[in-house]
Amino acid sequence: MGSIFIIQGILIYIYAFDHNPPHIHVRSGTDNFSITIQDRVIEGKARSKTVKIINDFIDEHEAELMEPMEQRVQNETCFNFAEH
């Protein structure tokens, strides 16, 4: 299940087991896009005002946003290690 943040009416979804690179999904009005957490590459439709808000949010919460992704990598490593 994904985590959801809501800031200024903007929905931010994070799925820990989503594909790489680590990114978040954003929905607000006509905006519907994903943005990578570290490089800030955007896929989809995004207004500059929304992107600014999201970039500020990522700046403040990057460690928190990366935590589920890092746990996933650790769990996959343990799982693969136990398989062999």
C-alpha positions in Angstrom: 0.0 0.0 0.0 1.3 3.5 -0.8 1.8 6.4 1.5 -0.2 9.5 0.9 0.7 13.1 1.7 -1.6 16.0 1.1 -0.2 19.5 0.9 -2.1 22.5 -0.4 -4.7 20.2 -2.0 -2.0 18.3 -3.8 -2.0 14.5 -3.4 1.4 12.8 -3.2 1.6 9.0 -3.5 4.6 6.9 -2.6 4.8 3.2 -3.4 7.7 1.5 -1.7 7.8 -1.4 -4.1 7.5 0.7 -7.3 10.2 0.6 -10.0 13.5 2.6 -9.9 14.5 5.3 -9.8 12.9 6.4 -6.6 10.0 8.8 -7.4 6.7 10.1 -6.1 3.3 10.4 -7.9 1.5 13.7 -7.8 -2.1 14.6 -8.6 -3.7 18.1 -8.4 -6.4 19.4 -10.6 -5.2 18.8 -14.1 -1.7 17.9 -12.9 -0.8 14.2 -13.0 2.9 13.4 -13.0 5.7 11.6 -11.3 9.0 13.2 -10.2 12.2 11.4 -9.2 13.3 12.2 -5.7 17.0 12.8 -6.4 17.2 14.1 -9.9 13.7 15.8 -10.1 12.9 14.4 -13.6 9.2 14.8 -14.3 7.0 12.5 -16.4 3.5 13.7 -17.2 1.6 17.0 -17.1 2.7 19.5 -14.4 2.2 23.2 -13.9 5.3 25.1 -12.7 3.5 26.2 -9.5 2.8 22.6 -8.5 6.3 21.6 -9.3 7.7 24.4 -7.1 5.5 23.2 -4.2 6.6 19.6 -4.7 10.3 20.5 -5.0 10.1 22.3 -1.7 8.3 19.3 -0.2 11.0 17.0 -1.4 13.8 19.3 -0.1 12.2 19.2 3.3 11.4 15.5 3.4 13.9 13.7 1.1 15.2 11.4 3.9 11.7 10.4 4.9 10.7 9.8 1.3 13.8 7.7 0.6 13.3 5.5 3.7 10.7 3.1 2.2 12.8 2.8 -0.9 15.9 2.0 1.1 14.0 -0.6 3.2 12.9 -2.3 0.0 16.4 -2.6 -1.2 17.5 -4.1 2.1 14.6 -6.6 2.1 15.3 -7.6 -1.5 19.0 -8.1 -0.6 18.1 -10.2 2.4 15.5 -12.2 0.4 17.9 -12.9 -2.5 20.7 -13.8 0.0 18.4 -16.3 1.7 17.4 -17.9 -1.6 20.9 -19.0 -2.4 
